[in-house]
Amino acid sequence: MHFTLSGWDDYTHWKDADQAISLSIGSLLSQCLRTPFKGTGKPEPLTGDLTGYWSRRITKEHRLVYFYEGGVLTVIACRHHY
């Protein structure tokens, strides 16, 4: 698993700001590694400029945005909406 710089900033923000959301993100990341395109968080492929990326719902407001290819998960963002 890899993080972009902004993805890592988002992830560390939640570790400091909200333990419950941080745990939810950890659970979603585990699920993404096992089944990147199915499972919890209503995974959906993104379109337009974000074609190839996927999104999962963390909360009503926040989304986990990631890219998965060749067995490698790259976290793009996990705060706000795409």
C-alpha positions as a printed NumPy array, in Angstrom:
array([[  0.   ,   0.   ,   0.   ],
       [  1.207,   3.48 ,  -0.897],
       [ -0.049,   6.967,  -0.074],
       [  0.283,  10.127,  -2.11 ],
       [  1.529,  13.079,  -0.067],
       [ -1.984,  14.514,   0.209],
       [ -3.417,  11.07 ,   0.985],
       [ -0.925,  10.648,   3.827],
       [ -1.715,  14.147,   5.144],
       [ -5.418,  13.245,   5.182],
       [ -4.747,   9.932,   6.919],
       [ -2.579,  11.478,   9.649],
       [ -5.169,  14.244,  10.116],
       [ -7.774,  11.639,  11.097],
       [ -5.363,   9.81 ,  13.427],
       [ -5.045,  13.06 ,  15.399],
       [ -8.556,  14.485,  14.963],
       [-11.063,  11.614,  15.156],
       [-10.224,   8.097,  16.295],
       [-13.56 ,   6.655,  15.074],
       [-13.024,   7.927,  11.521],
       [ -9.405,   6.759,  11.647],
       [-10.586,   3.241,  12.552],
       [-13.179,   3.345,   9.748],
       [-10.484,   4.283,   7.255],
       [ -8.269,   1.457,   8.501],
       [-11.125,  -0.991,   8.029],
       [-11.846,   0.305,   4.519],
       [ -8.169,   0.06 ,   3.573],
       [ -8.07 ,  -3.57 ,   4.727],
       [-11.176,  -4.263,   2.664],
       [ -9.625,  -2.517,  -0.375],
       [ -6.568,  -4.747,  -0.16 ],
       [ -8.718,  -7.895,  -0.083],
       [-11.41 ,  -6.878,  -2.59 ],
       [-10.555,  -3.542,  -4.223],
       [-13.763,  -3.169,  -6.228],
       [-16.395,  -4.736,  -3.932],
       [-17.345,  -4.565,  -0.27 ],
       [-18.155,  -1.962,   2.332],
       [-18.297,   1.764,   1.709],
       [-20.19 ,   1.448,  -1.577],
       [-17.145,   1.315,  -3.871],
       [-17.689,   3.134,  -7.134],
       [-15.45 ,   3.878, -10.102],
       [-14.852,   7.566, -10.685],
       [-15.232,   9.224, -14.066],
       [-13.926,  12.216, -15.972],
       [-10.487,  13.401, -14.856],
       [-10.551,  10.699, -12.168],
       [-11.172,   7.743, -14.493],
       [ -9.318,   4.721, -13.121],
       [ -9.725,   5.82 ,  -9.523],
       [-12.243,   4.412,  -7.054],
       [-14.151,   5.907,  -4.146],
       [-15.574,   4.448,  -0.932],
       [-17.774,   6.225,   1.575],
       [-16.12 ,   6.923,   4.949],
       [-18.926,   9.17 ,   6.241],
       [-21.693,  11.146,   4.613],
       [-19.181,  13.944,   3.967],
       [-15.838,  12.161,   3.482],
       [-14.612,   9.669,   0.866],
       [-11.64 ,   7.379,   0.491],
       [-10.241,   7.83 ,  -3.027],
       [ -7.756,   5.231,  -4.233],
       [ -6.137,   3.634,  -7.247],
       [ -5.524,  -0.106,  -7.49 ],
       [ -3.325,  -1.741, -10.1  ],
       [ -0.982,  -4.703, -10.163],
       [ -1.761,  -5.622,  -6.574],
       [ -0.767,  -2.178,  -5.286],
       [ -3.254,   0.097,  -3.514],
       [ -2.465,   3.821,  -3.699],
       [ -4.427,   6.113,  -1.39 ],
       [ -5.114,   9.45 ,  -3.06 ],
       [ -7.332,  11.08 ,  -0.425],
       [ -9.409,  10.238,   2.624],
       [-10.893,  13.583,   3.527],
       [-13.66 ,  15.618,   1.943],
       [-15.429,  14.76 ,  -1.296],
       [-13.633,  14.242,  -4.583]])
